C-alpha cells in the first residue's frame, strides 16, 4: 500500500492521544488506518475489546470456562 492510498484515512496518534488524518505524526506512533475519525478515536477501546474476546475464545478452546 502506498502513502497515496492512505490519504483521507484516520489514525490514532499514541503520542498526542487523538485521532488524526494521514499523514500526521510518524507511522511508528500511529494505530490504523480507520475509515472514520470516530473509529480512530476509539482505537484503544477497540483493541481492548478484541483482546478480551480473543482471550475468551482461547480459554474456551483450551477447555476453560
BALOBA-1460 file (C-alpha; in Angstrom, 3 decimals):
// residues 65
<rec num="1" residu="x" x="0.000" y="0.000" z="0.000"/>
<rec num="2" residu="x" x="1.419" y="3.363" z="-0.958"/>
<rec num="3" residu="x" x="1.147" y="6.531" z="1.082"/>
<rec num="4" residu="x" x="-1.163" y="7.869" z="-1.640"/>
<rec num="5" residu="x" x="-3.597" y="5.014" z="-0.797"/>
<rec num="6" residu="x" x="-3.646" y="6.132" z="2.845"/>
<rec num="7" residu="x" x="-4.688" y="9.729" z="2.177"/>
<rec num="8" residu="x" x="-8.023" y="10.509" z="3.795"/>
<rec num="9" residu="x" x="-7.755" y="7.692" z="6.343"/>
<rec num="10" residu="x" x="-7.804" y="8.310" z="10.078"/>
<rec num="11" residu="x" x="-5.259" y="7.132" z="12.615"/>
<rec num="12" residu="x" x="-4.966" y="7.172" z="16.395"/>
<rec num="13" residu="x" x="-1.808" y="9.021" z="17.440"/>
<rec num="14" residu="x" x="-0.304" y="7.430" z="20.535"/>
<rec num="15" residu="x" x="1.893" y="10.485" z="21.133"/>
<rec num="16" residu="x" x="-0.934" y="13.040" z="21.225"/>
<rec num="17" residu="x" x="-3.826" y="10.691" z="22.160"/>
<rec num="18" residu="x" x="-6.069" y="11.957" z="19.364"/>
<rec num="19" residu="x" x="-7.445" y="10.836" z="16.012"/>
<rec num="20" residu="x" x="-5.750" y="12.472" z="13.059"/>
<rec num="21" residu="x" x="-5.800" y="12.293" z="9.293"/>
<rec num="22" residu="x" x="-2.892" y="10.709" z="7.436"/>
<rec num="23" residu="x" x="-0.024" y="11.657" z="7.352"/>
<rec num="24" residu="x" x="0.058" y="13.331" z="10.791"/>
<rec num="25" residu="x" x="2.743" y="12.039" z="13.159"/>
<rec num="26" residu="x" x="5.304" y="9.423" z="12.267"/>
<rec num="27" residu="x" x="3.961" y="5.977" z="11.476"/>
<rec num="28" residu="x" x="5.634" y="4.344" z="14.476"/>
<rec num="29" residu="x" x="3.299" y="6.352" z="16.732"/>
<rec num="30" residu="x" x="0.015" y="5.544" z="14.984"/>
<rec num="31" residu="x" x="-2.675" y="2.871" z="15.084"/>
<rec num="32" residu="x" x="-4.802" y="2.410" z="11.994"/>
<rec num="33" residu="x" x="-5.954" y="3.038" z="9.387"/>
<rec num="34" residu="x" x="-9.616" y="3.634" z="10.171"/>
<rec num="35" residu="x" x="-12.366" y="4.826" z="7.841"/>
<rec num="36" residu="x" x="-13.771" y="7.406" z="10.249"/>
<rec num="37" residu="x" x="-12.426" y="9.816" z="12.832"/>
<rec num="38" residu="x" x="-14.719" y="8.286" z="15.477"/>
<rec num="39" residu="x" x="-13.341" y="4.799" z="14.834"/>
<rec num="40" residu="x" x="-9.782" y="6.092" z="15.140"/>
<rec num="41" residu="x" x="-10.620" y="7.956" z="18.350"/>
<rec num="42" residu="x" x="-11.890" y="4.667" z="19.828"/>
<rec num="43" residu="x" x="-8.861" y="2.644" z="18.724"/>
<rec num="44" residu="x" x="-7.664" y="1.767" z="22.234"/>
<rec num="45" residu="x" x="-11.136" y="0.605" z="23.295"/>
<rec num="46" residu="x" x="-11.450" y="-1.447" z="20.095"/>
<rec num="47" residu="x" x="-8.128" y="-3.142" z="20.842"/>
<rec num="48" residu="x" x="-9.117" y="-3.845" z="24.458"/>
<rec num="49" residu="x" x="-12.471" y="-5.320" z="23.358"/>
<rec num="50" residu="x" x="-10.778" y="-7.566" z="20.791"/>
<rec num="51" residu="x" x="-8.227" y="-8.769" z="23.339"/>
<rec num="52" residu="x" x="-10.991" y="-9.718" z="25.796"/>
<rec num="53" residu="x" x="-12.835" y="-11.568" z="23.038"/>
<rec num="54" residu="x" x="-9.665" y="-13.381" z="21.900"/>
<rec num="55" residu="x" x="-8.796" y="-14.322" z="25.485"/>
<rec num="56" residu="x" x="-12.302" y="-15.740" z="25.998"/>
<rec num="57" residu="x" x="-12.081" y="-17.697" z="22.736"/>
<rec num="58" residu="x" x="-8.657" y="-19.063" z="23.701"/>
<rec num="59" residu="x" x="-9.915" y="-20.080" z="27.126"/>
<rec num="60" residu="x" x="-12.913" y="-21.844" z="25.612"/>
<rec num="61" residu="x" x="-10.739" y="-23.614" z="23.033"/>
<rec num="62" residu="x" x="-8.333" y="-24.734" z="25.772"/>
<rec num="63" residu="x" x="-11.228" y="-26.175" z="27.775"/>
<rec num="64" residu="x" x="-11.664" y="-23.344" z="30.248"/>
<rec num="65" residu="x" x="-14.871" y="-21.692" z="31.345"/>
